[in-house]
Amino acid sequence: MCYEAYMFKVEQHIVGLCLEYLRIASLLRQQLYNSYPLPVIRTHQEECQKLEEYLGLHQLYSVVNSVVISRMCGSSSSLRASHALLKEGLDAWCPALISFAVQHCEASSVLLRRQLFSPPALLKLPKIYEFLFKFNYHRPCERCDEPVPHPLLCLICGAVVCDTDRNNKGKYHYVQHSYHCGGSHGLFLAINQTITVVVRGPRVMKWDSLYLDIILQ
């Protein structure tokens, strides 16, 4: 195998290991810190670079020269790392890593473990519907902070929103929440009616949800 093909294979493997972490970190930043909307990613090749920019990783590089990092992370074939460039990066990175390991033995042991990241998943619901009903019945709406007569539970983040449209413009609170939480996509459970509500952009679909407890009620 030629050197260029080998380097491309190594690069793809590293990107594959990092992508799951970058995706979860981006979702956490958007959800927990009400950050900017997630970037628009048109092709699979630019996903890693777009997520790095969204997380501001290029602003945090201190161990390796930022110029080296920007050249190593380039998506264009002309910007992929050469042998000399990799050596330059390793020469800057390894001494700092060794120094960190000597000073912080317990923390450095984490680097030797294989980190497993679970992919994003929907909210886990209890088997008995009564638990779900009692827990969410008195929670206020996230949008208007008022009691909710007909609460809808977001199955993505766990927020409770209502079906109120105060301005009569068709912009219900759960639809507005779907734009903020899922980028115009949302999945909700209407707690009082046990109906699943699917939001996809301007379209809203409702499906009957057969939710039975242990005694089939």
N, C-alpha and C positions, 0 to 999 in steps of 0.2 A: 504494500500500500504506500503510495507516495506521501510526502510530508504534508502537502496541502489537504489531501483527502483525510489524512489522519487528524489534522488539526480541526478540520470542519466537524468530524465525528465527535471529537472531544468537546468542542464548543457546543454542539447540539445536546450532548449528554448533560453538560453543566447547566445549560439553559433549562432543560427539562426538570432537573432537580430544583432549580430556583423558582420556576414559574408558580408552583403550588403555593410556596411561601409568599411570593409577591402578590398573588391574587387575594389570598386571605388577609395579608397586611393592608392591601388597598381597600378591601371591604371594611375592615375594622376602622381604618382612618376615616372613611366616609360616614360610617354609622355612628362611631363614638364621638367624633369631634366635629360633626356637621361640616365636614370639609367640602372642598370643591367637588362637583360631580365627577364620576369616574370618566377617564378619558375614552374617546371614541377610537376603537381599534378596528381597522379595516382589514388587515391581513394578519395571519398567524405569525409572520416573520417579525412584525413590528411590536408584538405584544409585550415582550420582555423590556424593550427600550421604553415604551410608553409608560409601563407600570413603574419602572425605575425613576422616570422623570416625575410621575405623579407623587411618588413617595419622597421625592427630594433626595435620593441617594447620592446624586452627583455633588450635592452641596455638603455631604457628610464625609466624603473621602478625605482622610487625614494620613493614613498609613502609606498609601500608594499615591504617587503623584497624580493629580486630577487629569493631566494631559494623557498619561499612560492609560488610566481607566477609561477615559472617553474614547480612546483609540481601540482599546480591547473590547468595548461594548458596542462598537459600531455594527449596524445591521448590514452595511454594504460589504461585498466580498473584498473590496479594496482596502477596507478598514480592519479586516480580521488580523488577529495577532500573528506576528512573525516570530521566528525563533529568538531574535535579538530583543524584541519587544517583551516577550514572555520572561526572558532572563532579567530584563530591566525591572519588570514588575515584581518578580520573585526576590530579587536583591533588595528591593525596598520593603517588601512585606515580611519576609522571613525573620530578619533581626527583631522587628517590632513584635512579632508573634512569640519568639523565644523569650524576649524580655517580659512580655505579659505572662507567659507560662511560669516563669521563675518567680515573679512577684505575687501571682494569684493562682496558686496550685489548684484549689478547689474549683474556681471558676474555669480554669483552663481544661479541667477534666470533662466539662460539658462539650468541648470541641471534639472529643473523641467519640461521642455518641452519635448514632444515626437519628436525626430528628424526623419524626413522622408527623405530617400535618394532615388532618382530616379535611376532606373537601367540604364546601358549604352544604348545609342541610336545612330542611324545614324544621320548624318548631316541633318538638316531641309532645304529643298530647297524652293526657292520662287515659287509662283504660275506662275508668268510670266517669261518665259525663257530668255527674253531679259535682265532682271536684272542680272541674273546669268552670262550671256555671257559678259556683259559690266564690271562686277565687277572682273572677273577672267581673262579677255583677256590679260591684260598687266602685270599680275603677273609673276615673274620669277620662274623658276623651283627650288624646294627646294634642289635638289641634286646637280645641276651644276650652279645654280644662273645665268642662262642665259634666254633670251626671249624664250617663248615656242610657236612654230608654231602650235602644236597640243596638247593643255593642257588637262590633266586628273585631275579631282578633286577627292581627296580622301574623300569618304563619311564617314570615321571614324573620321578623325582629321581635315579635311578642307584644307589640304595642296594641292598645285598645283605641279604636276610633269609632266615630258615629257616622250615620248616614245622613247627616244634616247638610242642607244646602241653603245657607242664610241669604245669599244674594239671588237665589232662584236662577242661576246661570248654568245649572247642570254640573257644577263643580262640588260634588259631595266631598266630605272630609276624607273618606277612605280612598277616593280617587286621587285627591291631592297628596295623600300619604304615599300612595303607590309611586308617584313621580319622585318623591324625596327618598324613599326607601329602596325601591327596585328599579329606578330608571324607567318609569312609566309602566312597569309590570308589577302586579301584585296578586297575592293569594290570601284570601280572608275566610274566616269562619264566622258566620252570623250565629252568635251564641244562642239567642232565644229561639231561632227557627232551625238550627242545625243545618244551615244552607252554606255551601261553599261558593264564594264569590271570586271569580277570576277577572282580573283587570289587565287589559293589554292595550295600552295607549288610550284612544277614545272609546274603545269597546269594553263593555262590561257583560259578563255572562254569569248566570247563576245556575248551580247544579244542586240537586237534592243530595244531602249527605246522610246516609244511613249510619247513625252513630248509636250503637247498642252497648249497654253496660253488661255486667256479668249475669244479670237475670233477664237479659233480652228486652229491656224496656227503652 
